[in-house]
Amino acid sequence: MKTFSRFVAVGLAVVLSGVAPVIAATQDPPPPPPQKAPLRVGGAVKTPERLTYVVPDYPNIAKQAKIQGTVILEVLIAKDGSVSATKVLKPMPLLDQAAVDAVKQWKYAPSFLDGEPIEVIMVVTVGFSLK
């Protein structure tokens, strides 16, 4: 019981002396609200319009090996319409990096939800065909 009484007495002394408000005033401000997570295309989130298309370079080694096919990528479209991240979902040997390099240069119209620009996740395909 003596410990509890001392704790209450110390706490009361701190509050009455005005130390507690000083401590509270020196604390860091609260952190900013968390960023909203990117949204997948679908429902209220429309597929953004591609404004700039860069043709992927067909690697010479892939041409010589007569490799052709489609690389499927998941891309993150930033609020400004740029491609900010890519992830290969369906790889094709020797063609993945060429697809990623091209898609990172593509530009899209910014996407909006409730009047606010948003980041969008979508899937794109990049085809490679020998002619």
N, C-alpha and C positions, 0 to 999 in steps of 0.2 A: 504494500500500500504506500510505503514511503517513496518508492520509485515513481509511482503514478503521480503522487502529489508534487514531486519535484518536476516531473515532465509538464504537468499543468501549469505550475508556477513559472517555469522557464518560458513556455509558450505564451502565457499571459503577459509576461514581462516584455517579450519580443513584440507582441502586437501593440501593447501600450506605449512602447518606446518609439514606435514608428519605423522600425527596421524592416518589417515585412513589406510595406509599400515600396521601399527602396529596392529590395530584392526583386520584387515583381517588375519594377520599371526597368531593371537592367537585363531582363530575360530577352532572348532573341524573339523577333516577331514570328508569328506562325508561318509555317511553310506555305507556298502557293498551292492552290488547288491542283490535284493531279491532272496530268494530260489525259485527254480523252483517247481511248484506244482506237486504232484504225478500224473502219467498218468494211465488211465484205460487200461486194456488189450484189444487189438483189433487194427486192421490196422497194422501200423508199429511196434506196441508194442506187442511182442509175449508173450504167457503164459510162465512164468518161469518154468524151470524144478525143481521138488521137489527132493531134495537130501536126506533129512532126514525125516522119518515119525515116529511119536510117536503115538501108539495106545491109544485112549482115555480110561480112566478108567470108566467102567460102574458103576454108583453109586448103592450101594446095595439097597437103598430105591426105586430106579427106577426099579430095577430087581424085588423086592418084589411086587411092584405095577403093574408089567408086562407092563411097559411103554417102547415103542420102537418107533423109527422114525428117522427123519433126521433133524439136525440142520444146517441151512444155515447161513454162516458168510461172511461178507465183511472183507477182510484183507488188511493191508498195508505192502507190502514187502519193507524193507529198501534197500539201495544201496548195503549193504553187503550180502543180501539174507535172513536176519533174518525177522521174523514176528514182526513188531514193534507196530501194533495196530490191534484190532479186533472190530467188531460191529455185533451184532446178528441181522440178517434180518428176519429169520423165527425161532422163539423159539420153544422149546419142553420142557414142564415142567420137572424139575429135571435133565435135560440133558445139558442145556446150558453151565453151568460152566465147566463141564467135557470136552465139545467140545472146549471151549475157552482155557482151560489149556493145552490140547494136541496140538492144532494148534499153540499156542505161542512157542512151542518147535520145530516145523517144520523148516527146512532150505531149501532154494531155491538157485538155481544158480542165481547170480546177473543178472539183466536185463540191457541192453545197448540200447541207441538211439544215433545215430551219433557218436559212439565211446565213449560216456560218460555214466557212471553208472547212473541209474535213479531209483526213487521210483515208485513202481507199486501198483495199487489197483486192486484187483480181488476178485471173489466170490469163496468160497470153501464150500463143503458139508461134513458133518460128520454124518455117519450113525450109529445107535444103533439098534441092532437086537438080540432078545433072541433066543438062539438055543436049 
